[in-house]
Amino acid sequence: MTLRRLSLLSLLLSLLFAPAAWADGKADWRDYAWQTIRLADCRGDSRSAVCPPYHQKWDWKRDQWVDIALTITGTRLALTQTLTNRAIRDDDHVCVTVVVVDTAGKDILVHHQNWQMDPGQSRSDHFAYTSARLPDAVAIHIGSKQCRRGAHQDDAVLARVEAGIKR
């Protein structure tokens, strides 16, 4: 059997026997450092609320940071993600995942990015998501980790979670 066929067989078997995503918050994602923001802790009114910022290292032993700012307006979530790598000799792939859940812990929406960060680099981007179920949200789980397996680590988890979200 050729190497290519073995690789394809291995991929198919891993998909067949991979654990299903439950679409229930943090449970679908492995090895993340999580923080939870309760929607009750967000400042604002029924039309718009600004949530407390997320600030977490992606590598606990280095000066490497993930910052997330969140604003909820009706059925829209605005998110700003900033990664700052102050390490002068360390580059990493960094996975950042944000999961908004309802009272039952079921996913309402998910944000996931895997960015390559070079030494001394800072990167920021804005994202917006909409969901008619956003008014049912009670908590936002935000997690980050160093993705040691590279650029596409957790892409399959994201696809399964998105497929499991009830619209």
N, C-alpha and C positions, 0 to 999 in steps of 0.2 A: 504494500500500500504506500502511495506517495505521501510525502510530508504534507502536501496541500490537502489531500483527502483526510489524513489523520487530523489536521487542524480543523477542517470542516466538521468531521465527526465529533471531535471534542466540543466544538461550539454548540452543535445541535444537542448533544447530551447535557451540556451545562444548562442550556435553555429549558430542556425537558425536565430536569431535576432541580432547577433553581426554585427557591422558595417563592411563593406568590406574594406579591405586594398586597398588604391588607388595607392600604389607604387609610391608615389610622395614625397620623402624626409621625412621631419619631420612630416608631417600631419598624418602619420599612428601611431605615437608613442605619448603616453600621459604622461604628467608631467615630462618631461626631462628638464634639464638645458642645453641649446644648445649653441654651438659656431659654426660658419661657417668659413671654410678656403677656400678661392678662389684659384683655381689652378694657377692663375696668380701670387699669392703670394708665390708659392713654388719656391725654388732656384734650378737651374740646367739647363739642356739643353733638347732637344727633346728626348734624350734617357733615361735620369734619372733625377728625381727631388726630393728634400727633402722638405717637407712641414713644416710650422711653428708648433711647439709643441702645444698640447692641455694640459692645466693644469686647473683643475676645482675641487671644493669640491663636494662630493656627498651628504654631509649633511652640510648645510651652517653654522651651529652653532658649528661644531666640527672640529678638525684638522684631516680631512679624505680626501684624495686626489686621483684623477684619472689623470694619465698622459698617453698620447698617442703620439707616434712618427710614422710618415708616410713617406714612400718612394715609389715613382711611377717610374717603369721602363717599358716602353712600355705598355704591356697589363697586367702587374703584380703590385699589391699593396702589399707592405710589411708593417706590422703594429706591433708595440710593445705596449702592454698594461701593465701598472703598477698601482696597487692599493696600497696605503699606509694608514694604519689606525693607527694614532698616539694617538687615544683616548684610555685611559687605562681601561675604563669600558663599552665600547659600541661595540657591534657586529652587523653587518648588512649584508643583502643580497644587493649587488650592481649591478645594471643593467648599462651596457655600450653599446651604439649603435653608429655605424658609418655608414652613408649612403652617397654613392657617386652618384651624380646626373648630368644629362646632361643639356643643355641649356633650355629645356622645363621643367626642374624640375623633370623629371622621373628618377627612380632609375636605376643605372647601376649595383651596387653591394651593399651588406649589410653585416656588421659584428655585431654580438650581443653576449654578454656574461653576465651571471648572476653568480657572485661569492659570496660565503659566506666569509666574512672578520671578523676575530676574533680581540679582542683588541690587539693592538701593532703589528699586522701582516702586512707584506708587501708581495705582490705576483706579479709576472711578467711573461708574456708569449709572444711568437712571433707567428704571424699568417701571412699567405700569401694567396692572392686571385687573380684569373685571370679572365679577361673578355676581349673579343675582342672589346667591346665597351668602354673600359677605355680611349682610346685616345679622346673620345667625352666628357669626364668629364669636368665640369666647376667649380664644388664646392664639398666640403666634409662637411657634417653636422656631428658633434660629440656631443653626449648627454649622460648625466649620471643622475642617480637618486638612491635614496634608495628604494629598492623593498620591501615594507612592507608586500606584500603578499607571499613572500618566493621564493624558488629556481626556480620555473617555471613561474614566472610572465613574461609576454610578449612573451612566447614561441609561443602562437597561433598567435600573431601579426607577429612574425618572419616568421612563416610558410606561412601566407597569403601574406606577402610582397615578400618573395622568389618566391612564385607561380606567382606573378604578374610581375616579372622582365622579360622583353623581352630580350632574349639572342641574 
